[in-house]
Amino acid sequence: MIEKTQRAIDVLYLACIWVAGLAIVAMSLIIPVGVFARYVLGYGAQWPEPIAILLMVVFTFIGAAAGYRAGSHIAVGMMTDRLSPPVQKVLRVLVDALMLAVCLFMIIWGFKLSMETMNQSLAAIPEISVGLTYLPLPLGGLFTLVFVLENMFLGPQYARAIVRYDATVVEATPEI
């Protein structure tokens, strides 16, 4: 059961990585298009800036969830490393509880914000609902919540090969 759960969370993690990565690549391509249109063609396109901002929001909240699981978020361990192991354990529980609270806040209030603004549209792109632009907030909170719960019940995952970018998979070769 634990292996199936970890495999499902691994799929979610990889999806977060891909979505965040594609968002930053798309954002990096759209911004030069806007600059080219404005300064070379003399036409100030309205769509590049709001789309780039939306992609930045996607990258931020979805990427932050993956960053939490990978343990690549900013952490200051200088003080906590000097504390006794029982105090460190208490602080880890406190951090997990605070992370749960933040995730629940993001999910509840982000979802409310998204639903309340679903009938409004972006001024530059009327086809896109404002509520859709806020959806990465509760989704990022939900994904982070999954990773926080995984950390609480299954332990940190940042040392696993699927999470480490520098890990190499070595296949066993049969001895002859």
C-alpha positions in Angstrom: 0.0 0.0 0.0 2.8 2.4 0.9 4.6 1.7 -2.4 1.5 2.4 -4.4 1.0 5.6 -2.5 4.5 6.7 -3.1 4.3 5.9 -6.8 1.1 8.0 -7.0 2.8 10.9 -5.2 5.8 10.4 -7.5 3.5 10.9 -10.5 2.1 14.0 -8.9 5.6 15.3 -8.2 6.7 14.7 -11.8 3.6 16.4 -13.1 4.4 19.4 -10.9 7.9 19.5 -12.3 6.7 19.3 -15.9 4.0 21.9 -15.5 6.3 24.3 -13.7 9.1 23.7 -16.3 6.8 24.2 -19.3 5.3 27.3 -17.7 8.8 28.9 -17.3 9.8 27.9 -20.9 6.6 29.3 -22.3 7.0 32.5 -20.3 10.6 32.8 -21.5 9.3 32.5 -25.1 6.3 34.8 -24.8 8.2 37.8 -23.2 10.6 38.2 -26.2 7.6 38.0 -28.6 6.0 41.0 -26.8 9.2 42.9 -26.8 9.7 42.2 -30.6 6.2 43.2 -31.4 6.4 46.5 -29.5 9.9 47.7 -30.4 10.5 46.1 -33.9 7.0 45.9 -35.3 5.8 49.0 -33.5 2.7 47.1 -32.4 2.1 46.7 -28.6 0.4 43.4 -28.3 -1.9 43.2 -25.3 -1.7 39.5 -24.6 2.0 38.7 -23.8 2.2 40.4 -20.4 -0.9 38.9 -18.8 -0.1 35.4 -20.2 3.5 35.7 -18.9 2.2 36.8 -15.5 -0.2 33.8 -15.4 2.6 31.5 -16.3 4.7 33.0 -13.6 2.0 32.3 -11.1 1.7 28.7 -12.3 5.5 28.3 -12.1 5.6 29.8 -8.6 2.8 27.8 -6.9 3.1 24.5 -8.7 6.9 24.7 -8.6 6.9 25.5 -4.9 5.0 22.3 -4.2 7.7 20.3 -6.0 10.4 22.3 -4.3 9.0 21.4 -0.9 9.0 17.7 -1.7 12.6 17.9 -3.0 13.7 19.8 0.1 15.1 22.6 -2.1 13.3 25.4 -0.3 15.1 27.9 1.7 15.9 26.5 5.2 18.2 27.9 7.9 19.5 25.0 9.8 22.4 26.7 11.6 20.4 27.2 14.8 18.3 24.0 14.7 21.3 21.8 14.0 22.8 22.8 17.3 19.7 21.9 19.3 19.2 18.5 21.0 17.5 15.8 18.9 14.3 15.9 21.0 14.0 19.6 20.5 14.7 19.2 16.8 11.8 16.6 16.6 9.4 19.1 18.3 10.4 21.8 15.9 9.9 19.5 12.9 6.3 18.7 14.2 5.7 22.4 14.7 6.9 23.2 11.1 4.7 20.4 9.7 1.7 21.8 11.6 2.4 25.3 10.3 2.8 24.0 6.8 -0.6 22.2 7.1 -2.2 25.4 8.2 -0.6 27.4 5.3 -1.7 24.7 2.8 -5.3 24.7 4.1 -5.4 28.5 4.0 -4.2 28.5 0.4 -6.7 25.8 -0.6 -9.8 27.3 1.1 -9.2 31.0 0.4 -7.6 30.4 -3.0 -10.6 28.3 -4.1 -13.0 31.0 -2.7 -11.2 33.7 -4.5 -11.1 31.7 -7.7 -14.8 30.9 -7.6 -15.8 34.5 -6.8 -13.9 35.9 -9.7 -14.8 33.2 -12.2 -17.4 35.5 -13.9 -14.9 38.3 -14.5 -12.6 38.3 -17.5 -9.1 39.7 -18.0 -9.2 43.1 -19.7 -6.5 42.3 -22.2 -7.8 38.8 -23.0 -11.6 38.6 -22.4 -11.6 34.9 -23.2 -9.8 34.1 -20.0 -11.6 34.2 -16.7 -9.9 35.9 -13.8 -10.9 32.9 -11.7 -8.8 30.7 -13.9 -5.8 32.8 -13.2 -6.2 32.3 -9.5 -6.5 28.5 -9.7 -2.8 27.8 -9.3 -3.1 29.1 -5.8 -5.4 26.4 -4.4 -3.9 23.7 -6.6 -0.4 24.6 -5.4 -1.7 24.4 -1.8 -3.3 21.1 -2.4 -0.2 19.6 -4.0 1.9 21.0 -1.2 -0.5 19.5 1.3 0.0 16.1 -0.2 3.7 16.5 0.0 3.5 17.7 3.6 1.4 14.7 4.6 3.8 12.4 2.8 6.7 14.0 4.7 4.8 13.6 8.0 3.9 9.9 7.6 6.5 8.5 5.2 9.5 10.8 6.0 11.4 13.2 3.8 11.7 12.2 0.2 14.5 14.4 -1.0 17.1 11.6 -0.9 15.1 9.4 -3.3 16.4 9.0 -6.9 13.2 10.4 -8.4 13.6 13.6 -6.4 17.3 14.1 -6.7 18.4 15.7 -10.0 22.0 14.4 -9.6 21.1 10.8 -8.9 21.8 8.2 -11.6 20.0 5.0 -12.0 22.4 2.1 -12.4 20.9 -1.1 -13.8 22.2 -4.4 -12.6 24.0 -6.4 -15.3 24.0 -10.1 -15.0 27.3 -11.7 -14.2 28.6 -14.1 -16.8 
